[in-house]
Amino acid sequence: MAQILSKQANAVVTGAGSGIGRAFALAIAAKKGCVVCADIDLASAQATADHISAQGGRALAVYCDVSQLVDVELLAEQAETFFDGPTSLVINNAGVGVGGQPIGEVSMADWHWALGINLWGVVHGCHVFAPRLRAAGHGGIINVCSTASFAAAPKMGPYNVSKAAALALTETLSAEMASTGVHVTALCPTWVKTNIAAQGRISGPSAAMAQRLMARIGFTPERVVNDTLKALDRNQLYVLPQLDARLIWRSKRFTPALYTAGAGLLNRLAGNHL
Ligand SMILES: NC(=O)c1ccc[n+]([C@@H]2O[C@H](COP(=O)([O-])OP(=O)(O)OC[C@H]3O[C@@H](n4cnc5c(N)ncnc54)[C@H](O)[C@@H]3O)[C@@H](O)[C@H]2O)c1
């Protein structure tokens, strides 16, 4: 049965201090939801919560490093206290960008950083909240993945691996949650206008290129969030909000070897520009 989960939700949003997470928090509050805004940067989470309060909504800012299980467990408890009841919607959104170097040159520290936040952060969010939602028999989980989950773009090894694993986790959770009343949705965008390129560990010409592409062809976070909340209400697993995301998805599914060879060729033709 269709459930409108995005309205009047008791929602937890990670990475709510900026970009897509902030847009999720504001959109849910605009639909009369209560929002716990979690971020490793507490001041930015507080700014999002203050914005919601100024609009007459209810929000709480919480410090949380999603790479730490203990922080996510504490987040779940703080949320239940704030809502005075169960959490109905979890958005595992916090993430960081790593790019610019090929496998073998990108540092182990950057591998651990990307996987710690982009993968383990989502694992922790699902581990802590999935049993609670299943027990309630109602609710939703949105995991913010990426077109990088399947695009295999060169010089983005740690990011691609973290996002591919996050998508596999989301698909598995969706299968496990079938008929439980819990909706599971994976958001897989290409470029969205946020702070990710400026805040990430992106080296060489890739940094400037990422910022240019984001500014020129990126969707706004609000547009992507709007599509995703509608998809959640329909219990739709995949959200590919942009045309380029859908083209990459189809090419990779139907001609995977040709697609991957093409990605390598483009990288060689681009030479030092990427
Ligand atoms: N912007 C894009 O083009 C794009 C494309 C595809 C996927 N995504 C994904 O969207 C998600 C949101 O990114 P964004 O683009 O809004 O970036 P952003 O940098 O604007 O926001 C990310 C937020 O996550 C927070 N964060 C970072 N590490 C954290 C941690 N350990 N614990 C808790 N919070 C942490 C940051 O403080 C920040 O507020 C990420 O998962 C990203 O990979 C972004």
The ligand as an SDF file (V2000), in Angstrom:
LIG
                    3D

 44 48  0  0  0  0  0  0  0  0999 V2000
   27.3030   17.2430   -5.0790 N   0  0  0  0  0  0  0  0  0  0  0  0
   27.3350   16.2770   -5.9950 C   0  0  0  0  0  0  0  0  0  0  0  0
   27.6110   16.5300   -7.1880 O   0  0  0  0  0  0  0  0  0  0  0  0
   27.0340   14.8620   -5.5740 C   0  0  0  0  0  0  0  0  0  0  0  0
   26.8300   13.9030   -6.5780 C   0  0  0  0  0  0  0  0  0  0  0  0
   26.5500   12.5950   -6.2060 C   0  0  0  0  0  0  0  0  0  0  0  0
   26.4530   12.2400   -4.8680 C   0  0  0  0  0  0  0  0  0  0  0  0
   26.6710   13.1940   -3.9080 N   0  0  0  0  0  0  0  0  0  0  0  0
   26.5960   12.7700   -2.5040 C   0  0  0  0  0  0  0  0  0  0  0  0
   25.7160   13.6260   -1.8000 O   0  0  0  0  0  0  0  0  0  0  0  0
   26.0130   13.5570   -0.4010 C   0  0  0  0  0  0  0  0  0  0  0  0
   26.0000   14.9510    0.1840 C   0  0  0  0  0  0  0  0  0  0  0  0
   27.0870   15.6730   -0.3500 O   0  0  0  0  0  0  0  0  0  0  0  0
   26.9620   17.2030   -0.8230 P   0  0  0  0  0  0  0  0  0  0  0  0
   27.2290   17.2140   -2.2820 O   0  0  0  0  0  0  0  0  0  0  0  0
   25.7520   17.8110   -0.3010 O   0  0  0  0  0  0  0  0  0  0  0  0
   28.3050   17.7830   -0.1260 O   0  0  0  0  0  0  0  0  0  0  0  0
   28.5400   18.9250    0.9490 P   0  0  0  0  0  0  0  0  0  0  0  0
   30.0210   18.9460    1.1410 O   0  0  0  0  0  0  0  0  0  0  0  0
   27.8610   20.1830    0.5420 O   0  0  0  0  0  0  0  0  0  0  0  0
   27.8250   18.3500    2.2730 O   0  0  0  0  0  0  0  0  0  0  0  0
   28.3060   17.2170    2.9490 C   0  0  0  0  0  0  0  0  0  0  0  0
   28.0100   17.3580    4.4390 C   0  0  0  0  0  0  0  0  0  0  0  0
   28.4590   16.1470    5.0830 O   0  0  0  0  0  0  0  0  0  0  0  0
   29.1200   16.5180    6.2890 C   0  0  0  0  0  0  0  0  0  0  0  0
   30.0660   15.4680    6.6880 N   0  0  0  0  0  0  0  0  0  0  0  0
   31.2910   15.1940    6.1720 C   0  0  0  0  0  0  0  0  0  0  0  0
   31.8630   14.2030    6.8540 N   0  0  0  0  0  0  0  0  0  0  0  0
   30.9870   13.8210    7.8170 C   0  0  0  0  0  0  0  0  0  0  0  0
   31.0190   12.8410    8.8440 C   0  0  0  0  0  0  0  0  0  0  0  0
   32.0910   12.0460    9.0300 N   0  0  0  0  0  0  0  0  0  0  0  0
   29.9370   12.7200    9.6460 N   0  0  0  0  0  0  0  0  0  0  0  0
   28.8650   13.5320    9.4960 C   0  0  0  0  0  0  0  0  0  0  0  0
   28.7920   14.4990    8.5600 N   0  0  0  0  0  0  0  0  0  0  0  0
   29.8370   14.6370    7.7290 C   0  0  0  0  0  0  0  0  0  0  0  0
   29.8100   17.8230    5.9440 C   0  0  0  0  0  0  0  0  0  0  0  0
   30.1840   18.5450    7.1240 O   0  0  0  0  0  0  0  0  0  0  0  0
   28.7530   18.5140    5.1030 C   0  0  0  0  0  0  0  0  0  0  0  0
   27.8710   19.2760    5.9040 O   0  0  0  0  0  0  0  0  0  0  0  0
   27.3560   12.8310   -0.2950 C   0  0  0  0  0  0  0  0  0  0  0  0
   27.1410   11.4900    0.1080 O   0  0  0  0  0  0  0  0  0  0  0  0
   27.8860   12.8730   -1.7220 C   0  0  0  0  0  0  0  0  0  0  0  0
   28.7900   11.8260   -1.9850 O   0  0  0  0  0  0  0  0  0  0  0  0
   26.9630   14.4820   -4.2300 C   0  0  0  0  0  0  0  0  0  0  0  0
  1  2  1  0
  2  3  2  0
  2  4  1  0
  4  5  1  0
  4 44  2  0
  5  6  2  0
  6  7  1  0
  7  8  2  0
  8  9  1  0
  8 44  1  0
  9 10  1  0
  9 42  1  0
 10 11  1  0
 11 12  1  0
 11 40  1  0
 12 13  1  0
 13 14  1  0
 14 15  2  0
 14 16  1  0
 14 17  1  0
 17 18  1  0
 18 19  2  0
 18 20  1  0
 18 21  1  0
 21 22  1  0
 22 23  1  0
 23 24  1  0
 23 38  1  0
 24 25  1  0
 25 26  1  0
 25 36  1  0
 26 27  1  0
 26 35  1  0
 27 28  2  0
 28 29  1  0
 29 30  1  0
 29 35  2  0
 30 31  1  0
 30 32  2  0
 32 33  1  0
 33 34  2  0
 34 35  1  0
 36 37  1  0
 36 38  1  0
 38 39  1  0
 40 41  1  0
 40 42  1  0
 42 43  1  0
M  CHG  2   8   1  16  -1
M  END
$$$$
